[in-house]
Amino acid sequence: MLYTAISTLFSHWHRRPGQLAMLMLGLALATALWSGVQAINAEARGAYDRAAATLGQDQLARLETPDGRPLPLTDYIALRRAGYLVSPVVSGELRDGEARLRLLGIDPLTAPAAAQGPALDGDLDLARFFTAPGLILMSDETAERPLPDGLPDIALTDGVPPGAAITDISTAAHLLGQSDPSYLLIDPNQPFGLAPLAEATDLVLRPPETANDIARLTDSFHLNLTAFGLLSFAVGLFIVHAAIGLAFEQRRATVRTLRALGTPLRSVLTALSLELTAIALVSGAVGVMLGYVIAASLMPGVAGTLRGLYGAEVEGVLRFDPLWAASALAITLLGASIAAIQALIGTARMPLLAPAMPRAWAQASGRIMRLQALAALGLMCIAAGLALFGSGLIAAFVCLAALLIGSALALPALFTGFLGLIRPRNAFAEWVVADTRQQVPGLSLALMALLLALAANIGVSTMVGSFRHTFTGWLDQRISSELYVTGRSVDDTSTLMATLENEPEVDAILPIISAETRLYGLPADVFGIVDHPTYSAAWPLLSAVDNPWAQIANGTGVLVNEQLYRREGLALGDIVAIGSGLPIVGVYSDYGNPNGQAIVSLNRLTDTFPNARPIRFAIRINPADVPAMATRLREEFGLPPDNVINQVEVKRFSLQVFEQTFLVTGALNVLTLGVAALALLTSLLTLANLRLPQLAPVWAIGTSRNRLAWVEMGRSLALAALTFALALPVGLALAWVLLALVNVEAFGWRLPMRLFPTDWLMLFALALIAATLAALGPTLRLARIAPARLAQVFAQER
């Protein structure tokens, strides 16, 4: 019986291959987007682990100075003489224009076994490694990037993270101009009888690093990617649910016949489940392959984003991992089950002859609608509670999910309640309202998809618009200098600046100098500034003590960005570990940067980080003199065009980066609207045949087919308009959650929310167009249906 049921039910797909293609397309698309996101996340996290394992940093503790400066060589010698097994490391970054290279210098003779580095015991020429001019080890990917000038010979090897190189400590000291070690690695097996290192030195003992350091910074990025993957998966499931629902409706007669011939209900349900499992596995396998292609094509861009935003070095290539492939297949089966569960439950609960009556399906949906309304109420309460009392990024995303899902589940009940308030003035209008109420269960999924698509569009466009408006104003304040100049090297920059100081048209030269350090256990940048009115005018502070800029100028205070301030729960007056420690005198906005940042006086910066040297400067000059000065600097000093840029070019480039960042949101908006229109079309096609018994009597009493067709079109447009009216407050609530909760937890800054009614009108027009296109086919079909087809309804059982 089971084989008979399977072959009978599966024959449906032979007759309708288009539906099978739509079902498999939905599953493959959902799986591809989800598995692609998972592959990208897995590759990035693997890169963090490999970077943390460099020189045994994930296994070895180390000694550092409290302020992160190089420690005196005498301290290292004293510890070695006392019998402690410590090994020096010289670490720093080489910069040459846009070329950057993180350099790690080790002493293989004293380094612990876990810190020997790659290829030191293989075919490496050790004589070249130890003797001048030296040899540096790096990966193939790093060697293909722009590299600073003056490097010794390069040896390619595996095991070195991208953007980094390993060399002998003497070679690194020469290249970085640093004579003292950056830190000391501690061998875990210390000689017996020595006092603990924490008691033997004033240096700070730092535990082994893990991938958590960079992962803490990038968690928001990966969580956003995961949320995008889940949303894309849900978008694909709308197609799947519509295709499955259509197939179940069209096979009602087949199921009735099988049951009437004695096939047990268990066999029918088992056959349907096995059929769906086979389709899901085939579609999932195709989706995994597509996901790998998608992830491989996106990986270079993701690597660039992680490198540019977070300073995380991730390879631009993708490795196949069976784990995420298996998880993708598992979630495909789960998604297909979720999409089919309603149809399976409906089939299981229907009496034997009930499938012959389409009205029975709508009646069965009434119970589900009431359960949905109760679930929606619960989810809305959860969303409100998390918005008011929740904390953390996970809580923000759960609030977001509860808001969207709760709104979607409440939609059918709201529609039914709204239709119940309408008081028609004639019999035909009363029939239209009653018929619309009966259609709500069948159209509920499609209308939910449309609601989610519209709410997501409103919410995301409001967030992006608010960000764009705020970001543009912030750029106008921040990028206040007329000209920005970058020298080729420190020596060239000194000559260049000496020349500019003697130019009468130059009002001020403001060095742009920074140093990398760690604040509160995470990487951060410290900038040094001179005492000039440009900063107090161009850097509005979110909160500050009295006269903060004077305290910055005399080196007795520090400014921190909003991200660091919020992330660590700081307050004005708290001490930041820069040098001997400085109190916070102000907090400034720093949109677009998720990392911690601080500003001190230039003298304080150079005292704390003596190796920091400026090669980039902001020039205050009359705007009319900018073109001539830029041309002169390029010609006299041989500077590339990118090393001399004006204020307008900087702003244009920054806005281009901003727009590029949000291209994916625009694509997602179009995708969700398109899928919502497809789901609406599929639902209308499903209902077209089912509604003939309701339409035939109205036609028989004198209503023309054209009038019925126009009613169908008007009903679709009215439902779309009502859906938009409900989506608008949901979308605005979504925007608030994104700006006030998700953005603060993910990136550390909060943006003011702005409204854009013009965008709403455009979206309303798009919603009506989508509804028109979805209803066009069924409407034309109804207008052209043969009268004999309508008349046959009266001769049929139903």
Secondary structure as UniProt FT lines:
FT   HELIX           2..15
FT   HELIX           17..52
FT   HELIX           54..56
FT   TURN            57..59
FT   STRAND          62..64
FT   TURN            66..67
FT   HELIX           73..81
FT   TURN            82..83
FT   STRAND          86..96
FT   TURN            97..98
FT   STRAND          99..106
FT   TURN            108..110
FT   HELIX           113..115
FT   TURN            118..121
FT   HELIX           126..130
FT   TURN            132..133
FT   STRAND          135..138
FT   HELIX           140..144
FT   TURN            149..150
FT   STRAND          153..156
FT   TURN            162..163
FT   STRAND          164..168
FT   HELIX           169..176
FT   STRAND          183..186
FT   TURN            192..193
FT   HELIX           197..200
FT   STRAND          204..206
FT   HELIX           212..250
FT   HELIX           252..260
FT   TURN            261..262
FT   HELIX           265..310
FT   HELIX           322..349
FT   TURN            352..353
FT   HELIX           354..356
FT   HELIX           358..389
FT   HELIX           393..421
FT   HELIX           427..478
FT   STRAND          483..486
FT   HELIX           490..501
FT   TURN            504..505
FT   STRAND          506..519
FT   TURN            520..521
FT   STRAND          522..529
FT   HELIX           533..538
FT   STRAND          541..544
FT   HELIX           548..553
FT   TURN            554..555
FT   STRAND          558..561
FT   HELIX           562..567
FT   TURN            568..569
FT   TURN            572..573
FT   STRAND          575..576
FT   TURN            579..580
FT   STRAND          582..588
FT   TURN            591..592
FT   STRAND          596..601
FT   HELIX           602..608
FT   TURN            610..611
FT   STRAND          616..621
FT   HELIX           623..625
FT   HELIX           626..637
FT   HELIX           641..643
FT   STRAND          644..646
FT   HELIX           647..661
FT   HELIX           663..690
FT   HELIX           692..700
FT   TURN            701..702
FT   HELIX           705..737
FT   HELIX           738..742
FT   HELIX           743..747
FT   HELIX           757..784
FT   HELIX           787..792
FT   HELIX           793..795
//
